[in-house]
Amino acid sequence: MREALRLVAPHGTVVSFGNSSRASTSFSAGDFYPKEASLRGFYVLNDLDGPRTAEDLIYLASLVATGELAVDIAAVNDWRDARETLHRLRDRRVAGKAVLLVTGEKPG
């Protein structure tokens, strides 16, 4: 983030999204404020009820289906194991995406 704020164009915008490490950051006001730039936080879950969400998800799914977008799936679990899966994600014990299967049987 510090480098993005230093490099932003005058009157530009830096968008910050994702901080799963929850690491702190700092930046020099001298690199940022004289440019009259903007810093905007973006949280994807706030946009899920937007008008284009379904279209965007369909587009992303098509990219995955054609192999144009790679998805690193690190865990596949039954939906009844969601609590444990979420704990593993939160504790950063899953290096990639977790998929929950909604079926009548547990995965073997």
HELIX and SHEET records of a PDB file:
HELIX    1   1 ARG A    2  LEU A    7  1                                   6    
HELIX    2   2 ALA A   29  PHE A   32  1                                   4    
HELIX    3   3 TYR A   33  LYS A   35  5                                   3    
HELIX    4   4 VAL A   44  ASP A   47  5                                   4    
HELIX    5   5 THR A   53  ALA A   65  1                                  13    
HELIX    6   6 TRP A   79  ASP A   81  5                                   3    
HELIX    7   7 ALA A   82  ARG A   90  1                                   9    
SHEET    1   A 2 THR A  13  PHE A  17  0                                        
SHEET    2   A 2 SER A  38  PHE A  42  1                                        
SHEET    1   B 2 ILE A  73  ASP A  78  0                                        
SHEET    2   B 2 LYS A  97  LEU A 101  1                                        
END                                                                             
